[in-house]
Amino acid sequence: MRHLVPAALIGLTAVPAAAFDRMSRSDCQDGVQRAVDLMPFENETKNAAILDAIRTIRTTPQGWCEFTVTDAMDNLNFRSIEWRMDESIRWTNGGIPPLALEVRVFDVRPDDIQGSDETPRPPVDLEVTLRQIPEAGMIVVERAVMENDAGDSLAVSGVFERVFLSSSSMMQVSMGSAAFKAGLMTLTLDGTHENPFGFGVSVEMRGDPQAQFDAAFETISSLPDGVIDDASRAELTAFASDLPKPVGTLEVSVDSVAGLGLMQVVMSMATMATDIMDENGSASGNQMEILFHGLTVSADWSPDAQNAD
């Protein structure tokens, strides 16, 4: 199997890891209250429920914040969540994002995520580590992993640049300047369960290999030639041909020379949406090329040896 690690991510391996705070209960509760204050609810009953939930937040012996779902909160699709921050005081006192954030969510229910009937899919655990490098104007997704006990896992890492979070005014500026620089996704599937993470796959396509292949192939085919080479396109197509229960590891690397501006994405998507509504009924290839200009996608599909042709 090839290892498709973008150069931008390799360069960050030398950066020291964040040292996380040992969170106190007041740190945890104040941090959540700060987030809630940014999105006030007009419904008094919901407000009261949120305040009750904040009061149940505890800390673990290892210094993590911890919130455990109770029977009265059956609308939440996980069992518990833990988190901690580096320089949490930046957030609790000033509303400025901390230098780093680590979150762990346990027993997420894939059926609830997909909005489907109950299936044998096992619950999923999620772990995410984010940090910022203020002097470089970077946000780094160090680690974002979903996994279950069946052997399925999805790991993502990435870098965003031109992001400055030192003040509310700089954060507003960053909304226009932020850009995606590079990312890596590694998806390992055991093949026991279809769509093990409950992603937004149409329930109507469940168990229909041809329908799933057709949908995936349409997406793969829409990628401009300058974005993906024939070898990587063939790897993605081979993965799609093994749906709905592929067994093996898919690795996808995305790199952007100049950085893919988030506003560029929003404007291009809006334009393509308009194109789709025209008499041709589809977005033009030219708009796709504009959207993905300077972007390079590489892919490698390594099917399990016992299942490979």
C-alpha angles and dihedrals in degrees: 000000000000118000109225103193113161116234091239090061094045089055091056095056089083093057112103115253118250119265107225125218121247095243122226122209091251090051089054097046095042090050093053092044089053089055092046091051089061091060108033118190120224091206107093092202091055091046090053091048091052092050090050090051092051090054090058094058113117137174128245123231087255092059101258125136110243134197120182122196115237130205089262090062099057090140089075114088099213138064102227144343131212129189143168137182142211109234092359090177088076088066103034095046105028108019090240116135114258121248090254140005129197121190132183122189120189132207100002110183112232092199091060092048092053094039092232137135118278114290133177091257110133121235119271131228120213129202125181131179119188128176138171129221100207097189091054097038091236137142113201125200094206095177136357113170134172117187143157137198092260093073099261118133139168118196124185132180130173151156130233120190138197090040116138119182104170094112141004091257092053090048089056090051090050091058087071099036104040114117137181110239108176143340143181128205125190117187119186117186129190093195096227095109130037113234092355095188098050096241119176096281113148111259087220090065094053111128093004107117095183095050091048093047092049092051093047093044091052090055093046092048092052092063109103118245092244091059100050131023125225094259094055092042088054090050092053091046090051089052091049091051089061094057139151092036110015117178117210141042128304118195121190124183123192123191131177121198097204098019125263105257114224091219087051088056093048094049093045092048090050090051092048091049088056091049091052089058093054125097093273091059095217141081116259121252088232091064091050090052091050092049095049098036109145092010122127123195122193124182139187125186116195109184118202109273092238091054101039117107 
